[in-house]
Structures are given as C-alpha cells and as structure tokens.
Amino acid sequence: MALRYPEDMMISIGDNAPQFTLSTNGGGQFSFAEAAGKYLVLYFYPKDDTPGCTKEAIGFSEERAAFKAQNALVVGVSRDTVQKHDKFISKHDLHIPLISDEEGRLCEAFGTWVEKNMYGKTYMGIERATFLISPEGKLLEIWRKVKVSGHVEEVLSRLQSLNS
C-alpha cells in the first residue's frame, strides 16, 4: 500500500512546490523549472479517457489561450503511461501537456494518492485535485476533491483575480 501523508504533513498553501522532472506525452519531459516566472496550474486526475477526466482535460485544453494570457501553464498529471496519454490527446484533440507519473512519486508529493471507496470496496487511486503555483514556486491555491463542472472556470477566475 502507498503511504498517505498525515494531515499535518500534507502540502499546504504557502509551501514551496516540490521540484520534479517527468515524462510527458509525445516523448517529451516536463520539469518544474520550465514554469519559473509563470503560474503553474497542475491538475491531477484519475485516468485517461474516462468521462470526468475527459471533460476536465477538454475544458483546460479549450481555455489554454485564456490561461496563457494570465501567464499560466496548465499541465495534467495521472499515473497513465505516456502511450495512453498520446492516444488520449489524439482522440480528443487536447492541447495541454500530460505528465506520466507511473511510479506515483508526484502524486505522493502532492498528497493526491489516496484511499478511495467505490461500491463498498476500498482501493488506492488519484484524488482529482488542482494546485495553483506562483511564478516563484509557492502554492497559492489548492482544490481537492474537485467536481469537474465549473472547475476550469473557477481556476481561471482565481488567476484573473491574482493578475488584476
């Protein structure tokens, strides 16, 4: 079983975001250092090509220009393979990078690898969560247990309020 951070050890607003470099779709890599000087919207989602995850990815992808106008990069994270990400992106014409966190280290660092319960069965999985990180690398906002509907707009609105 994966470790679950005690509540007092979980990443919090004001903390420095964990540094990382991981593989992305298209055979690329994304390093936290690439976001230096920009806001980073790092969103964690359970699985490629499932209804909620697809809607969320399409929403962030469709608003990519609006996020860019706010000096923000949007990057998705799941434990799916790079190959699954490539298929997901191609199928839905997505325009945002997707990180493959196969080993789950980034999920652990952000406290999104959690025990879930469905139909009376418990299992470990990714909690849908979004982290807004400042251009200086500090956590500004955390959304946990995200409901997909309206979430992209909420994140964008928060960014706009920071930039006004």
N, C-alpha and C positions, 0 to 999 in steps of 0.2 A: 504494500500500500504506500502511496505517496504521502509525504509529510504535509500536514496542514499547519500553517502558522497560527500560533495563539493570537487572539485578537490584539494584544498589546504589542505584538511583533509585526503585525501587518503593515504594509506600506501605507503611508498617510500623506495627506496634503501638507506641503512644505518640505517633504523629504526630497533628496536627490533621487532622480530616477536611476534604476540600475543600468549599467553600461552593457551593451551586447552587440554582437555581430552574428547574424544568422542568414541562412539561405532563403531566397525568395523564388517566386515564380520566374519562369524564363531563364533559369540557370544563374540568376543574379544573387547578390547578397545585399543586405541592408545592415548598416551599422548605425548605432545610436548617434555616433559622431556626425553622420550626414545631416542630422536635424539641428545641429548647432546654429544658433541665430534665427531659428524658426520655431513656431509652435509645432508640437507633435501630437496628433490625435492617434493614440494607439488603442485599437479596439480588439478585444478578444472574443472569439465566437466558437461554438462547439464543433461544427462540422460543415465542410463544403457541401453545397448543393442540397441542403435541407431547406424547407420553406422559410423559416425565420432568418436563417443565416444568408440565404439568397436575397431576401428583401432588404436586409441591412446592407449587404455588400453593394447591391444595385443603388440603394439610397446614397451611400457615401460616394460611390463612383459618379453618380449623376450630379452631385454637388461639388465635385473636385475643383472646378474653377472658382466657386464661391469660397472654398477653404483656402485655395491658393491666394485669392485676393486678400485673405486675412493673414497671409504669411504663415500658412499652416500646411504641413504634410499629413496625409491620412494613410495609415498602414494597418492592415488587418493581421491577426495572429490566430492560428489554430495549430493543432498537432497533426494535421493532414500533411501528406508528402508534397514535395514540390510538383510532382507529376499530377497529383489530384488538383492542386492549385491551378496548374496550367489548363487542365480540362475545364475547371470551374470558370476561370476567366474567359476562356474561349467561348464556352457555351452561353455565357451571359453578357459578353462584351464589356467586361469590367475594366476600369482604368486606374486602379489603385494597386500598389504592391501588396502581396500577401506573403507573410513570413511563415515558414515551416518550422515549427517548434516540436519536432518529432520526439525529442527526449524530454520535453516538458520543463526545461530549466527556466525559460522566460515566464511560463505560466506560474511556476513555483515562486519566482522572484516577485511577481506582482500579486500573488495570493489568489489566482484565479483557478487553480486546480483544486477542486472541492468535492466533497461527498454530495452526491445527488440522490434523489429518491424518485422513482417512477413506478407506478403500479405496485407499490409495496416493496420493490427491490431497491437496494442501495448500490451505488457504483460510483467510481471516481470519474469526473468529467470537467470540462471547462465551463466556468460560470461566465455568462455573457456580461462583459464589463468593458468600460471605456475609461481611458486615462488621458487627461489633457496635461501636457508637459510644456513648460515655459521655454522660451528661446535659451534660457540659461540652464535648463535641465532640471528644474524643480517641478514637482507635482502641484498643479493648480486646482485640479478638479478630478473627482473620481465618481463614476456612475457604476454601481454594482447592481446585479440582478436586473439588467436592462430589459425593458419592454421595447420591442423594435419600433412599433408605431410611434412616430413623432420624435424618435431619439436623434436622428441625424439633424433635424431642425433645432432641437434643444442644444446640441453640441455647437452647432454653427452660431446660434444666438449667443451662447456664452462667450464664444470667441469674439464676436462682434462687439459685445459689451466691454471686453478687455481692450479692444482696439479703438474705442470711441473716446 
